[in-house]
């Protein structure tokens, strides 16, 4: 990955929000988007199109698209452990052995939740869950529990 260099225009680009809104009546419309039912509104930040363009250029220059594709393809991206990062498999995405392992884990988790709900372990009053990082599976387990 290329070494990061400071952007000489960064400090000049930061303006007060009041000034940004005063000079741009279409700011909210241009800097807001809805994706998968989630609204993102960057209008109330210091960002503007020029800064977003610079972010996009940096992503392109550092190979972000290729790295993201490698992650979703199950390629080795966890270099310290020489293995794929399996986050996408835990989110019901992907194929192959890792996806099958993740699917089996979800089935086992569902069986555990069903057993707890059926009273197989007595009256459960607390759960200590040591999760798996940023995956959705950990929070989903707690919601189901």
Residue pairs with C-beta under 8 A, 6 or more apart in sequence:
1 62
1 63
2 61
2 62
7 54
9 50
9 54
13 46
13 48
13 50
13 51
14 46
15 46
17 44
17 45
17 46
20 27
20 46
20 48
21 27
21 43
27 43
28 41
28 43
30 43
30 49
31 41
31 42
31 43
31 47
31 48
31 49
32 39
32 40
32 41
32 42
32 43
33 39
33 40
34 40
42 52
59 65
67 77
70 76
70 77
71 77
71 84
71 85
71 87
71 88
72 88
72 93
72 94
74 84
74 86
74 88
74 89
74 94
74 95
74 96
74 98
74 99
75 84
76 82
76 83
76 84
77 84
77 85
78 84
78 85
84 98
86 98
86 102
87 133
87 134
87 135
88 94
89 98
89 99
89 101
89 102
90 102
90 105
90 132
90 135
90 136
90 137
91 135
91 136
91 137
92 102
92 103
92 106
93 99
94 102
105 137
106 137
109 137
109 141
109 144
110 144
113 141
113 144
113 145
115 121
116 124
116 145
127 142
127 145
129 138
129 141
129 142
129 145
131 137
131 138
131 139
132 138
